[in-house]
């Protein structure tokens, strides 16, 4: 059994054994989609409760329905626009910039760019005999007619 799979199984067992703990789970590539959504929901609920808002108050401030807040906090799917509204209301929208950077500098791509010689001019197209001779009717290889 590969080590990554064993670690994944251990994390899932820990998650299943203690799903309602206040301890923050580390979100990484090994978690399932459902586990990530559940943890995000837990975090949203914690931020809402730190502000001493009910779900109804958070929904009203964000301009979404209370059912949307409930679904998000349960780790269920919500529309992206609703999530953005919730994050903005909770003051967490700037966290998306760190979570999803505009671009990632891949070392191999940068190395390839550095090793390429910059072009100084375009290459001239080679002149062919056909290009020098003007075209006339009946040429071109069409056998129609």
C-alpha positions as CSV (number, residue, x, y, z in Angstrom):
1,X,0.0,0.0,0.0
2,X,1.5,3.4,-1.0
3,X,2.3,5.8,1.9
4,X,0.0,8.5,0.6
5,X,-2.9,6.2,0.5
6,X,-2.2,5.0,4.1
7,X,-2.0,8.7,5.2
8,X,-5.3,9.4,3.4
9,X,-7.0,6.5,5.2
10,X,-5.7,7.6,8.6
11,X,-6.9,11.2,8.0
12,X,-10.3,9.9,7.0
13,X,-10.5,7.7,10.1
14,X,-9.6,10.6,12.3
15,X,-12.1,12.8,10.5
16,X,-14.9,10.2,10.9
17,X,-14.0,9.6,14.6
18,X,-14.0,13.2,15.6
19,X,-16.2,15.2,13.1
20,X,-17.5,17.8,15.6
21,X,-14.3,18.8,17.2
22,X,-13.4,22.5,17.3
23,X,-9.9,21.6,16.1
24,X,-9.1,23.0,12.7
25,X,-8.5,20.4,10.0
26,X,-5.6,21.1,7.6
27,X,-7.0,21.2,4.0
28,X,-4.7,19.5,1.5
29,X,-4.7,17.4,-1.6
30,X,-5.4,14.1,0.2
31,X,-8.8,15.1,1.5
32,X,-12.0,14.2,-0.4
33,X,-14.2,16.9,-1.8
34,X,-16.8,16.1,0.8
35,X,-14.2,16.5,3.6
36,X,-13.0,19.8,2.2
37,X,-16.5,21.2,1.9
38,X,-17.3,20.1,5.5
39,X,-14.2,21.8,6.8
40,X,-15.0,25.0,4.8
41,X,-18.5,24.9,6.3
42,X,-17.1,24.5,9.8
43,X,-14.9,27.5,9.3
44,X,-17.7,29.6,7.9
45,X,-19.8,28.8,10.9
46,X,-17.0,29.6,13.3
47,X,-16.4,33.0,11.7
48,X,-20.1,33.7,11.8
49,X,-20.3,32.7,15.5
50,X,-17.3,34.8,16.4
51,X,-19.3,37.8,15.2
52,X,-22.3,36.6,17.3
53,X,-24.5,36.4,14.2
54,X,-27.3,34.0,13.7
55,X,-27.6,32.2,10.4
56,X,-30.5,34.5,9.6
57,X,-28.5,37.6,10.4
58,X,-25.6,36.4,8.3
59,X,-27.9,35.6,5.4
60,X,-29.6,39.0,5.6
61,X,-26.2,40.8,5.7
62,X,-24.9,38.8,2.7
63,X,-28.1,39.0,0.7
64,X,-28.6,35.3,0.5
65,X,-31.3,33.0,1.9
66,X,-30.9,31.4,5.3
67,X,-31.1,28.0,3.7
68,X,-27.9,28.9,1.7
69,X,-26.0,29.7,4.9
70,X,-27.2,26.4,6.4
71,X,-26.1,24.4,3.3
72,X,-22.7,26.2,3.2
73,X,-22.1,25.5,6.9
74,X,-23.1,21.8,6.5
75,X,-20.6,21.5,3.7
76,X,-23.1,21.1,1.0
77,X,-22.9,22.7,-2.4
78,X,-23.9,26.4,-2.9
79,X,-23.6,28.7,-5.8
80,X,-20.3,30.4,-6.2
81,X,-21.9,33.9,-6.1
82,X,-23.5,33.0,-2.8
83,X,-20.1,31.9,-1.4
84,X,-18.5,35.1,-2.6
85,X,-21.3,37.1,-0.8
86,X,-20.8,35.1,2.4
87,X,-17.0,35.5,2.3
88,X,-17.3,39.3,1.7
89,X,-19.8,39.6,4.6
90,X,-17.5,37.8,6.9
91,X,-14.5,39.8,5.8
92,X,-12.8,36.7,4.3
93,X,-12.9,37.6,0.6
94,X,-9.2,38.7,0.5
95,X,-8.3,35.1,1.5
96,X,-9.2,34.0,-2.0
97,X,-6.2,35.9,-3.4
98,X,-3.9,33.7,-1.3
99,X,-5.9,30.6,-2.0
100,X,-6.1,31.1,-5.8
101,X,-3.1,33.2,-7.0
102,X,-3.3,35.0,-10.3
103,X,-0.5,32.8,-11.8
104,X,2.0,30.3,-10.6
105,X,5.6,30.7,-11.6
106,X,6.6,27.2,-12.8
107,X,10.4,26.8,-12.7
108,X,10.6,24.7,-15.9
109,X,8.6,27.3,-17.9
110,X,10.8,30.1,-16.7
111,X,13.9,28.2,-17.5
112,X,12.7,27.5,-21.0
113,X,11.9,31.2,-21.5
114,X,15.3,32.2,-20.3
115,X,17.1,29.7,-22.6
116,X,15.2,30.9,-25.7
117,X,17.1,33.4,-27.9
118,X,15.0,36.5,-28.5
119,X,13.9,36.9,-32.1
120,X,15.4,39.9,-33.8
121,X,13.4,39.8,-37.0
122,X,11.1,37.6,-39.1
123,X,12.5,35.1,-41.5
124,X,12.1,35.8,-45.2
125,X,9.9,33.3,-47.0
126,X,11.8,31.4,-49.7
127,X,10.7,32.4,-53.2
128,X,9.4,29.5,-55.3
129,X,9.2,29.1,-59.0
130,X,5.4,28.9,-58.9
131,X,5.2,32.2,-56.9
132,X,7.2,34.1,-59.5
133,X,4.9,32.9,-62.4
134,X,1.4,34.4,-62.6
135,X,-1.6,32.1,-62.4
136,X,-3.7,31.5,-65.5
137,X,-7.0,29.7,-66.2
138,X,-6.7,26.0,-66.5
139,X,-3.8,25.6,-64.1
140,X,-4.1,24.4,-60.5
141,X,-4.6,20.7,-61.1
142,X,-8.5,20.8,-61.2
143,X,-9.7,18.1,-63.6
144,X,-13.3,19.3,-63.7
145,X,-14.6,20.1,-67.0
